[in-house]
Amino acid sequence: MTAPERSLTRGVVTRYAIGSIGTGGFATLPGLVLVFYLTDTLGVSALVAGLVVTAAKVWDVVIDPWIGERSDRVLASTGTRRTWMRVGAIALPVGFVLTFAVPTGLAPAASGAWVFVAFLATATAFSLFQVPYIALPAELTADYDARTRLLTWRVVVLSAAILLFGAGGPILRRAGGDDEALGYLVMAVVAGLAIGVGMLIATSTAPRGEPSGARPRRSIRAGYAEGIDALRRSRPFRDLLAAFVLQGLATGVMLAGANYVAVWVLDSEDALTFLFVALIGPAVLCAPLCGRLARRIGKERSFALASALFAVAAASLVGMLWAPGAWIYAPVAVAGAAYAGMQSLPMAMLPDVVTHDARTHGLGRAGSFGGVWTAGETAGMALGATLLTLALAATGYVESSGAAVVAQPDAAIAGITVSFSLVPAALVLLSLWFIRRYPLRRGDIDTDAAATAVLR
């Protein structure tokens, strides 16, 4: 389906952006607290905790391309992508609460199994919403700058949601007092409801059009092949996705490590809230500025500048090895300003890739592109948490259960610091190679839009 003749009104932009309350909440809280919940409340070893989280995310990677192809089929037969989005929005809060509702008294192995099953169901519900949600911008507008505007405001709300959940989640977690398990459950109930409501609101932006005709039934294998074929034939998609996945890996390491930095490097649980304010506050303010810069010099150049700035800021945090202290909030704030561009600009470039492929290869397959994109994003974030747990295990991190107090070896503190600084910096620097290769420019997208208008 090509982008319809539909005005990108303020209401559409607002409702689409509100969906990022859901995506921001789900991306933030599990990455921020789930590994810590497993290791420091349930007594699960760091390596096993990483495997639990990663295995659930791997499931997402497996099913996302299939969900994308099915979403394209549903769009062709019904004229809208709303159905699966609603199912995901309703089911996700239930699974999220169950993830943090582990019965007391279970052994660490049983607790890990409970979290794995519940989080697997939650991640599946998230994919049912997220894959078609990512596909919508290509269908809401064909305009190069309008897409930047749409995705810029999405990232403003996404950044605000990350700040809200990242800073507010630990506060809610402390609502249980000395009962850490109760605190996590309170956090899950409040966050799950907010996530679900945000997703339901965004569902209303999915266009309702005339069915283009049911596509012939295809095997599950053929559904996966659709997404793989999109990746194979589109060089712009490969380059953009590679850069985004590497950056997701970098931010995943930092997100999973923030709690450990607060507790073991800065020696303050409150520092986690300050870290999130320092990171996300500038992102909220700078996302619109990134949109303006993209209109002047292009999305791809703006994306490269934001990435380079983030890498430099992250690398400077290695100074915590020798002098941990409040000074780190300054480079974290710089990284936050750059993070706004690292989120909004590739997301605004994705619908350009989709419509370019539709013009050069025929029928639009936004769902298949969205499925592969979401799988890549999920893999990056999940493997980021896995990298951290591998670093913790390799450097001798000591797990604890409940309110037990332990001491960490110097090697573990160093591992946490390097994982929060040099590792993400190196990953983002590597992503710049793929950004440089990305071939599409404004003129290409204007040509695609003109060709689409002629076909209509």
C-alpha positions in Angstrom: 0.0 0.0 0.0 1.4 3.4 -0.9 1.2 6.5 1.3 -2.4 7.7 1.1 -3.5 11.3 0.3 -4.0 12.1 3.9 -3.1 15.3 5.7 -0.5 14.8 8.5 -2.5 16.7 11.0 -1.4 17.7 14.5 -3.8 15.1 15.9 -2.3 12.3 13.9 1.2 13.3 14.8 0.2 13.5 18.5 -1.6 10.2 18.7 1.2 8.4 16.8 3.8 9.9 19.1 1.8 8.8 22.2 2.4 5.2 21.1 6.0 5.7 22.2 4.9 5.9 25.8 4.4 2.2 25.3 7.5 1.4 23.3 9.6 3.6 25.5 8.3 2.0 28.7 8.8 -1.6 27.4 12.2 -0.8 26.0 13.4 0.9 29.2 12.1 -0.9 32.3 13.1 -4.5 31.3 16.5 -3.4 30.1 17.0 -1.3 33.2 15.7 -3.5 36.0 15.0 -7.1 34.8 18.6 -8.4 35.0 19.1 -6.5 38.3 15.8 -8.0 39.6 17.0 -11.5 38.7 20.5 -11.2 40.2 19.8 -9.0 43.2 16.3 -10.0 44.3 15.8 -13.5 43.1 19.4 -14.7 43.5 19.8 -15.8 39.9 23.4 -15.9 38.7 24.4 -13.0 36.3 25.1 -15.4 33.4 21.8 -17.2 33.8 20.0 -13.9 34.2 21.5 -12.7 30.9 20.4 -15.9 29.2 16.8 -15.6 30.5 16.5 -12.1 29.1 18.3 -12.8 25.8 16.3 -16.0 25.1 13.1 -14.1 25.3 14.5 -11.4 23.0 15.7 -14.1 20.6 12.1 -15.3 20.3 11.2 -11.8 19.3 13.8 -11.8 16.6 12.5 -15.0 15.3 8.8 -14.0 15.1 9.1 -10.3 14.1 9.7 -11.0 10.4 6.7 -13.4 10.3 4.5 -10.8 12.1 5.6 -8.2 9.5 4.6 -10.4 6.6 1.3 -11.3 8.3 0.6 -7.6 8.9 1.0 -6.9 5.2 -1.5 -9.7 4.5 -4.0 -8.3 7.0 -3.6 -4.9 5.5 -4.3 -6.2 2.0 -7.4 -8.1 3.1 -8.9 -5.6 5.6 -7.5 -2.2 4.6 -5.9 -1.6 8.1 -3.2 -2.8 10.5 -5.2 -2.0 13.6 -6.3 -5.5 14.7 -3.0 -7.0 15.8 -1.9 -3.7 17.3 -4.9 -3.8 19.6 -4.3 -7.4 20.6 -0.7 -6.5 21.5 -1.7 -3.4 23.4 -4.3 -5.3 25.6 -2.1 -8.4 26.2 1.2 -6.6 27.1 0.2 -5.2 30.5 -0.9 -8.6 31.7 2.4 -10.2 30.7 4.4 -7.4 32.2 2.8 -7.7 35.6 3.3 -11.5 35.6 7.0 -11.0 34.8 7.5 -9.2 38.2 5.0 -11.4 40.1 7.3 -14.3 41.0 5.9 -16.1 44.0 7.9 -15.8 47.1 9.9 -18.9 48.3 10.8 -20.2 44.8 14.3 -21.4 44.2 16.4 -19.2 41.9 16.1 -21.7 39.1 12.3 -21.8 39.3 12.2 -18.0 39.6 14.3 -17.7 36.5 12.0 -20.0 34.6 8.9 -18.1 35.7 10.4 -14.8 34.5 11.4 -16.4 31.2 8.0 -17.7 30.4 6.2 -14.5 31.4 8.6 -12.2 29.7 8.4 -14.4 26.5 4.6 -13.8 26.4 5.1 -10.1 27.1 7.7 -9.7 24.3 5.3 -11.5 21.9 2.5 -9.0 22.7 4.9 -6.1 22.2 5.9 -7.4 18.7 2.2 -7.7 17.7 1.9 -3.9 18.3 5.4 -2.7 17.5 5.9 -4.3 14.0 2.8 -2.7 12.4 3.4 0.5 14.4 6.9 0.9 12.8 5.3 0.3 9.3 2.8 3.1 9.7 4.9 6.2 8.8 5.4 5.0 5.2 1.7 4.9 4.9 0.8 8.1 6.7 2.8 10.4 4.4 5.1 10.3 1.4 6.8 13.7 2.2 10.5 13.7 3.1 10.2 16.5 5.7 6.8 15.4 7.0 8.2 12.1 8.0 11.0 13.8 9.9 8.4 15.8 11.7 6.3 12.7 12.5 9.3 10.8 13.8 10.8 13.7 15.6 7.8 14.2 17.8 7.6 10.4 18.3 11.2 10.6 19.7 10.2 13.6 21.9 7.5 11.4 23.5 9.8 8.4 23.5 12.5 10.3 25.3 10.0 11.7 27.8 8.7 8.1 28.4 12.2 6.8 28.9 12.8 9.6 31.5 9.5 8.9 33.1 9.9 5.1 33.3 13.7 5.2 33.9 13.5 7.7 36.7 10.1 6.8 38.0 10.5 3.0 37.9 13.1 2.9 40.6 11.0 5.2 42.8 7.9 3.0 42.3 10.1 0.0 43.1 10.9 1.4 46.5 7.1 1.6 47.3 7.4 -1.8 48.9 9.8 -0.6 51.5 12.0 -3.5 52.7 9.9 -5.9 50.6 11.7 -5.6 47.3 9.4 -8.1 45.5 6.3 -6.0 46.4 8.0 -2.9 45.1 8.7 -4.5 41.8 5.1 -5.7 41.5 3.8 -2.1 42.2 6.1 -0.8 39.5 4.9 -3.4 37.0 1.2 -2.7 37.6 1.6 1.1 37.2 4.0 0.8 34.2 2.0 -1.9 32.5 -1.2 0.2 32.5 0.6 3.2 31.1 2.2 1.2 28.4 -1.1 -0.4 27.3 -3.0 2.9 27.2 -0.3 4.6 25.1 -0.3 1.7 22.6 -4.1 1.8 22.3 -4.1 5.5 21.5 -1.5 5.1 18.8 -3.6 2.3 17.2 -6.1 4.8 16.1 -3.7 6.4 13.7 -3.5 3.3 11.5 -5.3 4.3 8.3 -8.5 2.6 7.3 -8.6 2.0 3.5 -10.1 -0.2 1.0 -8.8 -3.8 0.9 -6.6 -4.4 -2.0 -7.5 -8.1 -2.1 -6.6 -11.0 0.0 -3.1 -12.3 -0.8 -2.9 -16.1 -1.4 -2.1 -18.1 1.7 1.6 -18.7 2.2 3.6 -21.0 4.4 5.4 -19.7 7.5 8.7 -20.2 5.7 7.5 -18.0 2.8 6.6 -15.4 5.3 10.1 -15.3 6.6 11.5 -15.3 3.1 9.6 -12.0 2.4 11.5 -10.2 5.1 14.8 -11.8 4.2 14.3 -10.8 0.5 13.6 -7.2 1.6 17.0 -7.2 3.4 18.7 -8.8 0.5 17.5 -6.5 -2.3 17.7 -3.2 -0.6 21.2 -1.8 0.1 19.8 1.3 1.8 17.9 -0.9 4.2 20.9 -3.1 5.0 23.1 -0.1 5.7 20.5 1.7 7.8 19.6 -1.4 9.8 23.2 -2.3 10.5 23.9 1.2 11.9 20.7 1.1 14.0 21.4 -2.4 15.4 25.0 -1.5 16.4 23.7 1.6 18.1 20.9 -0.4 19.8 23.6 -2.8 21.1 25.5 0.2 22.4 22.5 1.7 24.2 21.5 -1.7 25.4 24.8 -2.1 27.2 24.5 1.3 28.8 20.8 0.8 29.8 21.5 -2.5 31.4 24.6 -1.1 33.1 23.0 2.1 34.5 21.7 0.4 37.6 25.1 -1.2 38.3 26.9 2.1 37.8 24.6 3.8 40.3 24.9 1.2 43.0 28.5 0.0 42.6 30.4 2.9 41.0 28.6 6.0 42.3 27.5 4.2 45.5 24.0 5.6 45.4 20.7 4.1 44.2 19.4 7.7 43.8 22.1 8.2 41.2 20.1 6.0 38.8 17.4 8.7 38.7 20.0 11.5 38.1 21.6 9.4 35.3 18.3 9.2 33.5 17.5 12.9 34.0 20.9 13.8 32.6 20.6 11.5 29.6 16.9 11.9 28.6 16.3 15.6 29.6 18.6 16.9 26.8 17.1 14.3 24.4 13.6 15.7 24.9 14.9 19.3 24.3 17.2 18.4 21.4 14.9 16.1 19.3 13.2 19.1 17.6 16.6 20.7 16.9 17.7 17.4 15.2 14.7 17.7 13.0 15.6 21.2 12.0 19.2 20.2 11.3 17.9 17.4 9.1 15.8 19.8 7.0 19.0 21.9 6.4 21.7 19.3 5.7 19.8 16.0 5.3 18.9 13.2 7.6 21.9 11.0 6.8 24.5 13.8 7.6 22.6 14.8 10.8 22.5 11.1 11.8 26.3 10.8 11.4 27.0 14.0 13.4 24.7 12.8 16.3 26.4 9.4 16.3 30.0 10.8 16.4 29.0 13.1 19.3 27.5 10.2 21.3 30.7 8.1 20.8 32.9 10.9 22.1 30.7 11.5 25.1 30.4 7.8 26.0 34.2 7.2 25.7 34.9 10.1 28.2 32.9 8.2 30.9 35.9 5.7 31.3 37.2 8.4 33.7 35.0 6.8 36.3 37.7 4.2 36.7 39.9 6.7 38.5 37.5 9.5 39.6 33.9 8.5 40.0 31.7 11.4 40.9 29.0 13.9 39.8 31.1 15.1 36.9 29.8 12.2 34.8 26.4 13.8 34.5 27.9 16.4 32.0 29.1 13.9 29.4 25.9 11.8 30.0 23.9 15.0 29.1 25.9 15.4 25.9 25.2 11.8 25.0 21.6 12.4 25.7 21.5 15.3 23.2 23.1 13.1 20.6 20.8 10.2 21.4 17.8 12.3 20.2 19.2 12.3 16.7 20.3 8.6 16.9 16.6 7.7 17.5 14.6 10.1 15.4 16.7 10.3 12.3 17.1 6.6 11.4 13.4 6.1 12.2 12.6 9.0 9.8 14.9 7.4 7.2 13.2 4.0 7.4 9.9 5.0 5.5 12.1 6.6 2.9 13.7 3.2 2.4 10.3 1.5 2.2 8.8 3.8 -0.4 12.1 3.7 -2.5 11.8 -0.1 -2.5 8.1 0.1 -3.4 9.0 2.3 -6.5 11.9 0.2 -7.6 10.5 -3.3 -6.8 6.7 -3.0 -7.0 4.2 -3.6 -4.3 4.9 -1.9 -0.9 5.9 -4.2 1.9 6.1 -1.9 4.9 5.2 -4.7 7.3 8.0 -6.9 6.1 10.5 -4.1 6.5 9.1 -3.2 9.9 9.3 -6.9 11.0 13.0 -7.2 10.1 13.7 -3.7 11.6 12.0 -4.6 14.9 13.9 -7.9 15.0 17.2 -6.1 14.5 16.4 -3.5 17.1 15.3 -6.2 19.6 18.4 -8.2 18.9 20.7 -5.2 19.5 19.0 -4.2 22.8 19.0 -7.9 24.0 22.6 -8.6 23.1 23.5 -5.3 24.9 22.2 -6.8 28.1 24.0 -10.1 27.3 27.3 -8.3 26.8 27.0 -6.7 30.2 26.2 -10.0 31.9 29.2 -11.6 30.2 31.4 -8.8 31.5 29.9 -9.2 35.0 30.5 -13.0 34.9 34.1 -12.6 33.5 35.1 -10.0 36.1 33.7 -11.9 39.2 30.5 -10.0 39.9 28.9 -11.3 43.2 25.1 -12.0 43.1 22.9 -11.4 46.1 19.4 -12.4 47.2 16.8 -10.1 48.8 18.3 -7.5 51.1 21.7 -9.3 51.5 24.7 -7.0 51.4 27.8 -8.1 49.4 31.1 -6.5 48.4 32.2 -6.4 44.7 35.8 -7.1 43.6 37.6 -4.2 41.9 37.6 -6.1 38.6 33.8 -6.2 38.6 33.7 -2.4 39.2 36.1 -1.9 36.3 34.0 -4.2 34.1 30.9 -2.2 34.8 32.7 1.1 34.0 34.2 -0.1 30.7 30.8 -1.6 29.7 29.2 1.8 30.3 31.8 3.8 28.4 34.4 2.3 26.0 32.2 -0.6 24.7 29.2 1.6 23.6 31.6 4.2 22.1 33.4 1.6 20.0 30.0 0.2 18.7 28.7 3.6 17.7 32.0 4.4 15.9 31.6 1.2 14.0 28.1 2.2 13.0 29.4 5.4 11.3 30.9 3.2 8.5 27.4 2.0 7.6 25.9 5.5 7.8 28.5 6.7 5.4 27.5 4.0 2.9 23.8 4.8 3.1 22.9 6.0 -0.5 19.5 7.7 -0.4 19.3 11.5 -0.4 16.4 14.0 -0.4 16.3 14.0 -4.2 15.8 10.3 -4.3 12.8 10.5 -1.9 11.2 13.4 -3.8 11.5 11.4 -7.0 9.8 8.4 -5.2 7.0 10.7 -4.0 6.4 12.1 -7.4 6.3 8.7 -9.0 3.8 7.5 -6.3 1.6 10.5 -7.0 1.5 9.7 -10.7 0.5 6.1 -10.0 -2.4 7.2 -7.9 
